[in-house]
Amino acid sequence: MAARASRRPPLASLARRWLAVVLVSVIGYAYYHPIRSWLETRQELSSRRAEVGRLANEKRALQDRLQFSASSDALTREARRLGFIRPGEHLFQAWKKAHTTIDGDGK
């Protein structure tokens, strides 16, 4: 029995080991929340940057569209689509068939 008792480390050594385990656990717990918060913030920042990039592309597309729609060609085209004509012009509308009939042969 004396041989078994001698293999066991002294009580002071066990206390130091447990103190080290507890200390490492407390330090790990203390770093867990800030690290988790930092990782979440980094993820949120990444998603916001992606959103800002998407919105910047959309803004450029809208500015290009606005610039084009303000041009005289676009205004003329839209006015023609709405049926406006310039002074002195005559409006001609093209008809596929002058008359339509029930039987579809034009008679």
C-alpha positions as a printed NumPy array, in Angstrom:
array([[  0.   ,   0.   ,   0.   ],
       [  2.938,   2.292,   0.587],
       [  3.906,   1.847,  -3.07 ],
       [  0.539,   3.143,  -4.242],
       [  0.628,   6.144,  -1.962],
       [  4.027,   7.141,  -3.22 ],
       [  2.823,   7.218,  -6.845],
       [  0.201,   9.828,  -6.063],
       [  1.457,  13.429,  -6.546],
       [  1.571,  15.668,  -3.513],
       [ -1.52 ,  17.687,  -2.625],
       [  0.193,  21.   ,  -3.457],
       [  0.972,  19.746,  -6.956],
       [ -2.65 ,  18.68 ,  -7.523],
       [ -3.881,  22.046,  -6.259],
       [ -1.584,  23.868,  -8.695],
       [ -2.793,  21.726, -11.591],
       [ -6.449,  22.384, -10.778],
       [ -5.717,  26.068, -10.291],
       [ -4.083,  26.126, -13.732],
       [ -7.102,  24.361, -15.278],
       [ -9.524,  26.778, -13.628],
       [ -7.39 ,  29.776, -14.626],
       [ -7.224,  28.634, -18.261],
       [-10.988,  28.048, -18.24 ],
       [-11.702,  31.511, -16.827],
       [ -9.382,  33.172, -19.339],
       [-10.972,  31.187, -22.182],
       [-14.442,  32.207, -21.043],
       [-13.325,  35.833, -20.747],
       [-12.043,  35.798, -24.353],
       [-14.996,  33.861, -25.769],
       [-17.532,  36.698, -25.813],
       [-15.292,  39.401, -27.316],
       [-14.014,  37.005, -29.98 ],
       [-17.55 ,  35.904, -30.832],
       [-18.66 ,  39.537, -31.005],
       [-15.697,  40.392, -33.23 ],
       [-16.494,  37.513, -35.604],
       [-20.169,  38.517, -35.802],
       [-19.197,  42.136, -36.45 ],
       [-16.781,  41.065, -39.17 ],
       [-19.537,  38.985, -40.814],
       [-21.978,  41.903, -40.624],
       [-19.357,  44.251, -42.098],
       [-18.761,  41.843, -44.961],
       [-22.462,  41.616, -45.762],
       [-22.831,  45.406, -45.556],
       [-19.912,  45.873, -47.942],
       [-21.544,  43.491, -50.394],
       [-24.809,  45.416, -50.085],
       [-23.023,  48.736, -50.622],
       [-21.359,  47.338, -53.755],
       [-24.699,  46.117, -55.095],
       [-26.343,  49.462, -54.363],
       [-23.45 ,  51.341, -56.015],
       [-23.93 ,  49.263, -59.174],
       [-27.664,  49.923, -59.087],
       [-27.028,  53.652, -58.622],
       [-24.693,  53.71 , -61.637],
       [-27.292,  51.89 , -63.737],
       [-30.008,  54.324, -62.663],
       [-27.788,  57.326, -63.367],
       [-27.019,  55.961, -66.839],
       [-30.727,  55.382, -67.406],
       [-31.551,  58.899, -66.203],
       [-28.893,  60.422, -68.428],
       [-30.206,  58.477, -71.429],
       [-33.845,  59.311, -70.701],
       [-33.003,  63.021, -70.501],
       [-31.487,  62.963, -73.988],
       [-33.477,  64.433, -76.872],
       [-33.539,  61.106, -78.734],
       [-35.184,  59.355, -75.799],
       [-37.674,  62.168, -75.323],
       [-38.553,  62.118, -79.025],
       [-38.961,  58.345, -78.987],
       [-41.225,  58.463, -75.925],
       [-43.298,  61.293, -77.442],
       [-43.755,  59.246, -80.633],
       [-44.792,  56.242, -78.569],
       [-47.437,  58.384, -76.849],
       [-48.725,  59.6  , -80.238],
       [-47.354,  63.148, -80.255],
       [-46.267,  64.636, -83.554],
       [-44.203,  67.676, -84.488],
       [-45.881,  70.734, -85.908],
       [-46.412,  70.29 , -89.619],
       [-46.259,  66.483, -89.538],
       [-49.138,  64.168, -90.327],
       [-49.857,  61.088, -88.293],
       [-50.173,  57.878, -90.293],
       [-51.135,  54.684, -88.6  ],
       [-50.392,  51.391, -90.265],
       [-53.14 ,  48.822, -90.224],
       [-52.497,  45.178, -90.887],
       [-55.933,  44.707, -92.372],
       [-58.394,  47.349, -93.311],
       [-61.303,  45.152, -92.322],
       [-61.528,  42.008, -90.335],
       [-64.248,  39.47 , -90.781],
       [-65.494,  36.508, -88.859],
       [-64.296,  33.971, -91.421],
       [-60.811,  35.536, -91.531],
       [-60.438,  35.703, -95.345],
       [-61.019,  39.455, -95.571],
       [-64.375,  39.212, -97.43 ]])
